[in-house]
């Protein structure tokens, strides 16, 4: 039993007196309107009003067929870009190289034939049985055969080489761009599912299946745990005793003892007592709006009426 619980002792000590109320106000919830990033039809809701949810829980889903198609297209584009890059790095395919080898063999055979024809024509010309025109034609055919063989060998050598560095660099850039497009498509598809950013309670459902949701059309509102502010009205005679950071003791009907809050904002000027705390006793008073944040896991509900005193004056 404390001394202050004894009537006689309590009457002798001013410390036993109930501290004067510094201000009165109410609890205001800081609701979050949750909206998707894309405009699409609401496909389904996974929660109900008043339901408690954990961070990451699925809240709603949008129609996502178009996003899935975009993802498939991005995946195919990446596969194509990677295939083109690999083709440039590896050179010609084995089948193409075999065709070029056959062309070289044909050029070699034609060169051998041209050499024999040129030798025979030269011998005939020496004996006077072939004209100079015949000899010139044979020499021209020989030169053409040599050039054809050189071309076939050059083509075969080039076929074994990769593409030029500039072509490979361009193909690599295309692959990076395709990967970025795929990542964006995956992100967009994932965003068609609305999830809870934090623990809290579903405070209201704004849209239902079949309705269009988007950045400016939220699906629901969420009240995160402890996302409440005390909006207090303090008499102008007492406002000088508090400042941002001042600790307050909080009392309300049905609340557990020992609740505390910290002042976070004080209005620049006074106002007349607002209707929310209006009474015959204070109707002509000038008061200051003060906002305070609960300290710790204070179980305060939006709409509750509260009284506050300075924490050091609380019993």
C-alpha contacts under 8 A as a table, 3 or more apart, distances in Angstrom:
res1	aa1	res2	aa2	distance
1	X	5	X	6.79
2	X	5	X	5.47
2	X	6	X	7.56
3	X	6	X	5.67
3	X	9	X	6.30
3	X	10	X	7.11
4	X	7	X	7.21
4	X	9	X	6.16
4	X	10	X	4.77
4	X	16	X	5.37
5	X	9	X	7.81
5	X	10	X	6.80
6	X	9	X	5.41
6	X	10	X	5.96
7	X	10	X	5.08
7	X	11	X	6.20
8	X	11	X	5.30
8	X	12	X	6.67
9	X	12	X	5.24
9	X	13	X	6.51
10	X	13	X	5.48
10	X	14	X	7.48
10	X	16	X	5.34
10	X	17	X	7.22
11	X	14	X	7.38
11	X	16	X	7.73
13	X	16	X	5.60
13	X	17	X	7.50
14	X	17	X	5.35
16	X	315	X	7.91
18	X	314	X	7.97
18	X	315	X	7.42
19	X	309	X	7.01
19	X	313	X	6.16
19	X	314	X	6.38
19	X	315	X	7.66
20	X	309	X	6.83
21	X	24	X	7.54
21	X	307	X	6.43
21	X	308	X	5.85
21	X	309	X	5.21
22	X	234	X	6.22
22	X	235	X	7.55
22	X	238	X	6.94
22	X	307	X	7.46
22	X	308	X	5.61
22	X	309	X	4.79
22	X	310	X	7.00
23	X	232	X	6.04
23	X	233	X	5.38
23	X	234	X	4.46
23	X	235	X	6.93
23	X	307	X	5.86
23	X	308	X	5.46
23	X	309	X	7.02
24	X	232	X	5.41
24	X	233	X	5.58
24	X	234	X	6.97
24	X	277	X	7.26
24	X	305	X	7.44
24	X	306	X	5.81
24	X	307	X	4.49
24	X	308	X	6.39
25	X	230	X	6.91
25	X	231	X	5.43
25	X	232	X	4.09
25	X	233	X	5.84
25	X	276	X	7.83
25	X	277	X	6.86
25	X	305	X	5.77
25	X	306	X	5.45
25	X	307	X	6.53
26	X	230	X	5.83
26	X	231	X	5.56
26	X	232	X	6.58
26	X	302	X	7.61
26	X	303	X	5.88
26	X	304	X	5.40
26	X	305	X	4.31
26	X	306	X	5.46
27	X	228	X	6.56
27	X	229	X	5.86
27	X	230	X	4.69
27	X	231	X	6.30
27	X	300	X	7.09
27	X	301	X	6.53
27	X	302	X	4.78
27	X	303	X	5.17
27	X	304	X	5.32
27	X	305	X	6.60
27	X	306	X	7.31
28	X	228	X	5.55
28	X	229	X	5.24
28	X	230	X	6.12
28	X	231	X	6.79
28	X	301	X	7.92
28	X	302	X	4.84
28	X	303	X	6.17
29	X	223	X	6.80
29	X	227	X	6.17
29	X	228	X	4.46
29	X	229	X	6.44
29	X	301	X	7.57
29	X	302	X	5.03
29	X	303	X	8.00
30	X	223	X	6.40
30	X	224	X	7.70
30	X	227	X	5.42
30	X	228	X	5.61
30	X	229	X	7.32
31	X	203	X	7.61
31	X	221	X	6.14
31	X	222	X	5.51
31	X	223	X	4.61
31	X	224	X	7.16
31	X	227	X	7.61
32	X	221	X	5.29
32	X	222	X	5.04
32	X	223	X	6.21
32	X	224	X	7.63
33	X	218	X	5.89
33	X	219	X	7.57
33	X	220	X	5.99
33	X	221	X	4.38
33	X	222	X	6.51
34	X	194	X	7.95
34	X	218	X	5.25
34	X	219	X	6.13
34	X	220	X	5.71
34	X	221	X	5.85
34	X	222	X	7.24
35	X	194	X	7.73
35	X	213	X	7.09
35	X	214	X	6.01
35	X	215	X	5.41
35	X	216	X	7.14
35	X	217	X	6.27
35	X	218	X	3.84
35	X	219	X	5.65
35	X	220	X	7.44
36	X	39	X	7.31
36	X	191	X	6.79
36	X	192	X	6.89
36	X	194	X	6.51
36	X	213	X	6.85
36	X	214	X	5.24
36	X	215	X	5.61
36	X	218	X	6.98
36	X	219	X	7.81
37	X	191	X	6.84
37	X	192	X	7.97
37	X	214	X	6.02
37	X	215	X	5.23
38	X	188	X	7.94
38	X	191	X	7.79
38	X	192	X	7.37
38	X	213	X	7.77
38	X	214	X	5.31
38	X	215	X	6.59
39	X	212	X	6.76
39	X	213	X	5.57
39	X	214	X	4.08
39	X	215	X	7.00
40	X	62	X	6.10
40	X	63	X	6.14
40	X	64	X	7.94
40	X	212	X	5.53
40	X	213	X	5.68
40	X	214	X	6.53
41	X	62	X	5.58
41	X	63	X	5.51
41	X	209	X	7.26
41	X	210	X	5.74
41	X	211	X	5.54
41	X	212	X	4.34
41	X	213	X	6.01
42	X	45	X	7.78
42	X	60	X	7.46
42	X	61	X	6.21
42	X	62	X	4.46
42	X	63	X	6.29
42	X	207	X	7.64
42	X	208	X	6.51
42	X	209	X	4.70
42	X	210	X	5.46
42	X	211	X	5.62
42	X	212	X	5.97
42	X	213	X	6.27
43	X	60	X	7.60
43	X	61	X	5.43
43	X	62	X	4.67
43	X	63	X	5.29
43	X	209	X	5.13
43	X	210	X	6.44
44	X	60	X	5.70
44	X	61	X	5.30
44	X	62	X	6.91
44	X	208	X	7.49
44	X	209	X	5.34
45	X	48	X	7.85
45	X	59	X	6.18
45	X	60	X	4.35
45	X	61	X	6.51
45	X	208	X	7.14
45	X	209	X	7.01
46	X	58	X	6.46
46	X	59	X	4.97
46	X	60	X	5.37
46	X	61	X	7.92
47	X	51	X	6.57
47	X	59	X	5.69
47	X	60	X	7.47
47	X	202	X	7.68
48	X	51	X	5.60
48	X	202	X	7.04
48	X	205	X	7.45
49	X	202	X	5.32
49	X	203	X	5.83
49	X	204	X	5.40
49	X	205	X	6.26
50	X	201	X	5.87
50	X	202	X	5.02
50	X	203	X	5.62
50	X	204	X	7.41
51	X	201	X	5.58
51	X	202	X	5.42
52	X	199	X	7.66
52	X	200	X	5.78
52	X	201	X	4.33
52	X	202	X	6.40
53	X	57	X	6.33
53	X	196	X	7.21
53	X	199	X	5.77
53	X	200	X	5.63
53	X	201	X	6.02
53	X	202	X	7.40
54	X	57	X	5.61
54	X	196	X	6.83
54	X	198	X	6.35
54	X	199	X	4.31
54	X	200	X	6.61
55	X	195	X	7.60
55	X	196	X	5.04
55	X	197	X	5.34
55	X	198	X	4.03
55	X	199	X	4.73
55	X	200	X	7.87
56	X	195	X	5.28
56	X	196	X	4.93
56	X	197	X	6.11
56	X	198	X	7.02
57	X	195	X	5.32
57	X	196	X	5.37
58	X	61	X	7.91
58	X	193	X	6.91
58	X	194	X	6.04
58	X	195	X	4.47
58	X	196	X	6.60
59	X	193	X	7.62
59	X	194	X	5.48
59	X	195	X	5.22
59	X	196	X	6.54
60	X	193	X	6.02
60	X	194	X	5.11
60	X	195	X	7.17
60	X	219	X	7.84
61	X	192	X	5.92
61	X	193	X	4.50
61	X	194	X	6.03
62	X	192	X	5.11
62	X	193	X	6.31
63	X	66	X	7.97
63	X	192	X	7.16
64	X	67	X	5.12
64	X	68	X	6.14
64	X	189	X	6.67
64	X	192	X	6.30
65	X	68	X	5.06
65	X	69	X	6.25
66	X	69	X	5.10
66	X	70	X	6.24
67	X	70	X	5.04
67	X	71	X	6.21
67	X	185	X	6.95
67	X	188	X	6.67
67	X	189	X	5.24
68	X	71	X	4.99
68	X	72	X	6.28
68	X	189	X	6.46
69	X	72	X	5.09
69	X	73	X	6.23
70	X	73	X	5.10
70	X	74	X	6.18
70	X	185	X	6.25
71	X	74	X	5.11
71	X	75	X	6.15
71	X	182	X	6.39
71	X	185	X	4.94
71	X	186	X	6.21
71	X	189	X	7.57
72	X	75	X	5.08
72	X	76	X	6.23
73	X	76	X	5.16
73	X	77	X	6.15
74	X	77	X	5.06
74	X	78	X	6.23
74	X	178	X	6.73
74	X	179	X	7.97
74	X	181	X	6.01
74	X	182	X	4.89
74	X	185	X	6.97
75	X	78	X	5.21
75	X	79	X	6.37
75	X	178	X	7.98
75	X	182	X	5.96
76	X	79	X	5.11
76	X	80	X	6.26
77	X	80	X	5.12
77	X	81	X	6.19
77	X	178	X	6.24
78	X	81	X	5.10
78	X	82	X	6.11
78	X	175	X	6.26
78	X	178	X	4.83
78	X	179	X	6.13
78	X	182	X	7.43
79	X	82	X	5.20
79	X	83	X	6.14
80	X	83	X	5.10
80	X	84	X	6.24
81	X	84	X	5.19
81	X	85	X	6.26
81	X	171	X	6.97
81	X	174	X	6.22
81	X	175	X	5.23
81	X	178	X	7.13
82	X	85	X	5.12
82	X	86	X	6.22
82	X	175	X	5.92
83	X	86	X	5.15
83	X	87	X	6.16
84	X	87	X	5.05
84	X	88	X	6.28
84	X	171	X	7.00
85	X	88	X	5.19
85	X	89	X	6.32
85	X	168	X	6.56
85	X	171	X	5.33
85	X	172	X	6.48
85	X	175	X	7.77
86	X	89	X	5.16
86	X	90	X	6.15
87	X	90	X	5.32
87	X	91	X	6.18
87	X	92	X	7.47
88	X	91	X	5.67
88	X	162	X	5.77
88	X	163	X	5.07
88	X	167	X	7.67
88	X	168	X	6.38
89	X	162	X	4.76
89	X	163	X	6.14
89	X	168	X	7.00
90	X	93	X	7.95
90	X	160	X	7.91
90	X	161	X	7.41
90	X	162	X	5.45
91	X	159	X	5.88
91	X	160	X	5.61
91	X	161	X	5.40
91	X	162	X	4.47
91	X	163	X	6.54
92	X	96	X	6.15
92	X	97	X	6.49
92	X	159	X	5.27
92	X	160	X	6.46
92	X	161	X	7.96
93	X	96	X	5.32
93	X	97	X	6.37
94	X	97	X	5.04
94	X	98	X	6.23
95	X	98	X	5.17
95	X	99	X	6.49
96	X	99	X	5.15
96	X	100	X	6.43
97	X	100	X	5.04
97	X	101	X	6.17
97	X	156	X	6.73
97	X	159	X	6.71
97	X	160	X	7.92
98	X	101	X	4.97
98	X	102	X	6.24
99	X	102	X	5.15
99	X	103	X	6.34
100	X	103	X	4.93
100	X	104	X	6.26
100	X	152	X	6.82
100	X	155	X	7.10
100	X	156	X	5.84
101	X	104	X	5.04
101	X	105	X	6.30
101	X	152	X	7.83
101	X	156	X	6.77
102	X	105	X	5.06
102	X	106	X	6.22
103	X	106	X	5.08
103	X	107	X	6.20
103	X	152	X	6.25
104	X	107	X	5.00
104	X	108	X	6.16
104	X	149	X	6.09
104	X	152	X	4.90
104	X	153	X	6.15
105	X	108	X	5.04
105	X	109	X	6.28
106	X	109	X	5.15
106	X	110	X	6.24
107	X	110	X	5.09
107	X	111	X	6.09
107	X	145	X	6.60
107	X	146	X	7.93
107	X	148	X	5.92
107	X	149	X	4.76
107	X	152	X	7.13
108	X	111	X	5.08
108	X	112	X	6.25
108	X	145	X	7.90
108	X	149	X	5.98
109	X	112	X	5.14
109	X	113	X	6.30
110	X	113	X	5.08
110	X	114	X	6.07
110	X	145	X	6.02
111	X	114	X	4.98
111	X	115	X	6.08
111	X	142	X	6.49
111	X	145	X	4.67
111	X	146	X	5.93
111	X	149	X	7.30
112	X	115	X	5.12
112	X	116	X	6.37
113	X	116	X	5.20
113	X	117	X	6.19
114	X	117	X	5.06
114	X	118	X	6.02
114	X	138	X	7.08
114	X	141	X	6.10
114	X	142	X	4.81
114	X	145	X	6.70
115	X	118	X	5.14
115	X	119	X	6.16
115	X	142	X	5.95
116	X	119	X	5.15
116	X	120	X	6.15
117	X	120	X	5.18
117	X	121	X	6.06
117	X	138	X	6.33
118	X	121	X	5.17
118	X	122	X	6.03
118	X	135	X	7.10
118	X	138	X	4.81
118	X	139	X	5.87
118	X	142	X	6.80
119	X	122	X	5.13
119	X	123	X	6.30
120	X	123	X	5.17
120	X	124	X	6.28
121	X	124	X	5.07
121	X	125	X	6.05
121	X	130	X	6.62
121	X	134	X	6.89
121	X	135	X	5.65
121	X	138	X	6.86
122	X	125	X	5.08
122	X	126	X	6.26
122	X	130	X	7.99
122	X	135	X	6.12
123	X	126	X	5.13
123	X	127	X	6.59
124	X	127	X	5.18
124	X	128	X	6.19
124	X	129	X	5.18
124	X	130	X	5.13
125	X	128	X	4.85
125	X	129	X	5.67
125	X	130	X	4.40
125	X	131	X	6.20
125	X	132	X	7.06
125	X	135	X	6.94
126	X	129	X	7.67
126	X	130	X	7.90
127	X	130	X	7.69
128	X	131	X	7.31
130	X	134	X	6.26
130	X	135	X	7.18
131	X	134	X	5.23
131	X	135	X	6.54
132	X	135	X	5.01
132	X	136	X	6.15
133	X	136	X	5.03
133	X	137	X	6.15
134	X	137	X	5.20
134	X	138	X	6.30
135	X	138	X	5.23
135	X	139	X	6.29
136	X	139	X	5.11
136	X	140	X	6.18
137	X	140	X	5.12
137	X	141	X	6.18
138	X	141	X	5.15
138	X	142	X	6.22
139	X	142	X	5.06
139	X	143	X	6.35
140	X	143	X	5.14
140	X	144	X	6.23
141	X	144	X	5.10
141	X	145	X	6.17
142	X	145	X	5.15
142	X	146	X	6.27
143	X	146	X	5.11
143	X	147	X	6.24
144	X	147	X	5.10
144	X	148	X	6.14
145	X	148	X	5.07
145	X	149	X	6.26
146	X	149	X	5.24
146	X	150	X	6.26
147	X	150	X	5.05
147	X	151	X	6.16
148	X	151	X	5.09
148	X	152	X	6.23
149	X	152	X	5.10
149	X	153	X	6.19
150	X	153	X	5.22
150	X	154	X	6.11
151	X	154	X	5.07
151	X	155	X	6.13
152	X	155	X	5.17
152	X	156	X	6.24
153	X	156	X	5.10
153	X	157	X	6.22
154	X	157	X	5.09
154	X	158	X	6.19
155	X	158	X	5.18
155	X	159	X	6.10
156	X	159	X	5.13
156	X	160	X	6.78
157	X	160	X	5.61
157	X	161	X	7.10
158	X	161	X	5.28
159	X	162	X	7.78
163	X	167	X	6.29
163	X	168	X	6.42
164	X	167	X	5.33
164	X	168	X	6.40
165	X	168	X	5.08
165	X	169	X	6.03
166	X	169	X	5.06
166	X	170	X	6.20
167	X	170	X	5.14
167	X	171	X	6.23
168	X	171	X	5.03
168	X	172	X	6.11
169	X	172	X	5.06
169	X	173	X	6.23
170	X	173	X	5.10
170	X	174	X	6.31
171	X	174	X	4.98
171	X	175	X	6.35
172	X	175	X	5.04
172	X	176	X	6.36
173	X	176	X	5.10
173	X	177	X	6.21
174	X	177	X	5.08
174	X	178	X	6.12
175	X	178	X	5.03
175	X	179	X	6.17
176	X	179	X	5.11
176	X	180	X	6.27
177	X	180	X	5.10
177	X	181	X	6.23
178	X	181	X	5.02
178	X	182	X	6.19
179	X	182	X	5.01
179	X	183	X	6.19
180	X	183	X	5.07
180	X	184	X	6.17
181	X	184	X	5.11
181	X	185	X	6.16
182	X	185	X	5.05
182	X	186	X	6.16
183	X	186	X	5.10
183	X	187	X	6.15
184	X	187	X	5.04
184	X	188	X	6.09
185	X	188	X	5.06
185	X	189	X	6.17
186	X	189	X	5.19
186	X	190	X	6.19
187	X	190	X	5.09
187	X	191	X	6.22
188	X	191	X	5.15
188	X	192	X	6.80
189	X	192	X	5.48
189	X	193	X	7.85
190	X	193	X	5.91
191	X	194	X	6.50
196	X	199	X	7.13
198	X	224	X	6.37
199	X	224	X	5.76
199	X	225	X	6.03
200	X	222	X	6.43
200	X	223	X	5.41
200	X	224	X	3.99
200	X	225	X	4.79
201	X	222	X	5.71
201	X	223	X	5.26
201	X	224	X	6.44
201	X	225	X	7.44
202	X	205	X	7.63
202	X	220	X	7.40
202	X	221	X	6.11
202	X	222	X	4.62
202	X	223	X	6.32
203	X	220	X	7.69
203	X	221	X	5.55
203	X	222	X	5.37
203	X	223	X	6.05
204	X	220	X	5.65
204	X	221	X	5.26
204	X	222	X	7.26
205	X	208	X	7.57
205	X	219	X	6.44
205	X	220	X	4.39
205	X	221	X	6.56
206	X	218	X	6.87
206	X	219	X	5.22
206	X	220	X	4.96
206	X	221	X	7.51
207	X	211	X	6.27
207	X	212	X	7.86
207	X	213	X	7.39
207	X	218	X	7.44
207	X	219	X	4.96
207	X	220	X	6.84
208	X	211	X	5.84
208	X	219	X	7.59
212	X	217	X	7.60
213	X	216	X	7.73
213	X	217	X	5.02
213	X	218	X	6.19
213	X	219	X	6.32
214	X	217	X	4.84
214	X	218	X	6.45
215	X	218	X	6.69
218	X	221	X	7.70
223	X	227	X	6.61
224	X	227	X	5.25
226	X	294	X	7.71
226	X	297	X	6.68
226	X	298	X	7.13
226	X	299	X	7.73
226	X	300	X	7.92
228	X	293	X	7.13
228	X	294	X	7.48
228	X	300	X	7.62
228	X	301	X	7.79
228	X	302	X	7.02
229	X	291	X	6.54
229	X	292	X	5.91
229	X	293	X	5.30
229	X	294	X	7.07
230	X	290	X	7.97
230	X	291	X	5.46
230	X	292	X	5.05
230	X	293	X	6.32
230	X	294	X	7.50
231	X	289	X	6.84
231	X	290	X	5.96
231	X	291	X	4.82
231	X	292	X	6.84
232	X	289	X	5.77
232	X	290	X	4.96
232	X	291	X	6.01
232	X	292	X	7.69
233	X	273	X	7.63
233	X	287	X	5.66
233	X	288	X	5.40
233	X	289	X	4.82
233	X	290	X	6.00
234	X	238	X	6.57
234	X	239	X	6.18
234	X	287	X	5.19
234	X	288	X	5.21
234	X	289	X	6.62
234	X	290	X	6.94
235	X	238	X	5.43
235	X	239	X	6.33
235	X	285	X	7.13
235	X	286	X	6.34
235	X	287	X	4.48
235	X	288	X	6.42
236	X	239	X	5.17
236	X	240	X	7.75
236	X	270	X	7.14
236	X	286	X	6.12
236	X	287	X	5.26
236	X	288	X	6.30
237	X	240	X	7.17
238	X	241	X	5.66
238	X	242	X	7.65
239	X	242	X	5.84
239	X	288	X	7.10
240	X	243	X	7.49
242	X	246	X	5.80
242	X	263	X	7.92
243	X	246	X	5.61
243	X	263	X	6.77
243	X	265	X	7.97
243	X	266	X	7.21
244	X	262	X	7.48
244	X	263	X	4.83
244	X	264	X	4.98
244	X	265	X	5.92
244	X	266	X	7.11
245	X	262	X	5.54
245	X	263	X	5.10
245	X	264	X	6.30
246	X	262	X	5.61
246	X	263	X	5.35
246	X	310	X	7.79
247	X	260	X	6.88
247	X	261	X	5.79
247	X	262	X	4.60
247	X	263	X	6.53
247	X	310	X	6.37
247	X	311	X	5.46
248	X	260	X	5.58
248	X	261	X	5.11
248	X	262	X	5.99
248	X	263	X	7.41
248	X	308	X	6.12
248	X	309	X	5.62
248	X	310	X	4.59
248	X	311	X	4.46
249	X	258	X	7.02
249	X	259	X	5.96
249	X	260	X	4.70
249	X	261	X	6.48
249	X	308	X	5.40
249	X	309	X	5.22
249	X	310	X	5.84
249	X	311	X	4.59
249	X	314	X	6.33
250	X	258	X	7.40
250	X	259	X	5.19
250	X	260	X	5.54
250	X	261	X	6.86
250	X	306	X	6.60
250	X	307	X	5.93
250	X	308	X	4.67
250	X	309	X	6.84
251	X	255	X	6.72
251	X	257	X	7.22
251	X	259	X	7.03
251	X	306	X	5.67
251	X	307	X	5.26
251	X	308	X	6.20
252	X	255	X	5.38
252	X	304	X	7.42
252	X	305	X	6.34
252	X	306	X	4.71
252	X	307	X	6.34
253	X	305	X	7.88
253	X	306	X	7.85
255	X	299	X	7.83
255	X	300	X	7.78
256	X	259	X	6.92
259	X	294	X	7.74
259	X	295	X	7.62
259	X	298	X	6.51
260	X	294	X	6.01
260	X	295	X	5.51
260	X	296	X	7.98
260	X	298	X	7.87
260	X	311	X	7.28
261	X	292	X	5.87
261	X	293	X	5.24
261	X	294	X	4.08
261	X	295	X	4.99
262	X	292	X	5.09
262	X	293	X	5.24
262	X	294	X	6.41
262	X	295	X	6.71
263	X	266	X	7.74
263	X	290	X	7.09
263	X	291	X	5.91
263	X	292	X	4.06
263	X	293	X	6.43
264	X	290	X	7.74
264	X	291	X	5.65
264	X	292	X	5.05
264	X	293	X	6.53
265	X	290	X	5.68
265	X	291	X	4.99
265	X	292	X	6.83
266	X	288	X	7.15
266	X	289	X	6.11
266	X	290	X	4.57
266	X	291	X	6.49
267	X	270	X	7.26
267	X	288	X	6.06
267	X	289	X	5.35
267	X	290	X	6.33
269	X	288	X	6.60
270	X	286	X	5.85
270	X	287	X	5.24
270	X	288	X	4.64
270	X	289	X	7.34
271	X	274	X	7.84
271	X	286	X	5.36
271	X	287	X	5.47
271	X	288	X	6.29
271	X	289	X	7.90
272	X	283	X	7.54
272	X	284	X	6.72
272	X	285	X	5.94
272	X	286	X	4.65
272	X	287	X	6.01
273	X	277	X	6.86
273	X	278	X	6.03
273	X	282	X	6.87
273	X	283	X	6.02
273	X	284	X	7.07
273	X	285	X	5.99
273	X	286	X	6.19
273	X	287	X	6.05
274	X	277	X	6.07
274	X	278	X	6.00
275	X	278	X	4.63
278	X	282	X	6.59
278	X	283	X	5.83
279	X	282	X	5.53
279	X	283	X	5.59
280	X	283	X	5.44
281	X	284	X	7.96
282	X	285	X	5.20
294	X	297	X	7.68
294	X	298	X	6.15
295	X	298	X	6.67
300	X	304	X	7.24
301	X	304	X	5.93
309	X	313	X	6.78
309	X	314	X	6.56
310	X	313	X	5.32
310	X	314	X	6.53
311	X	314	X	5.24
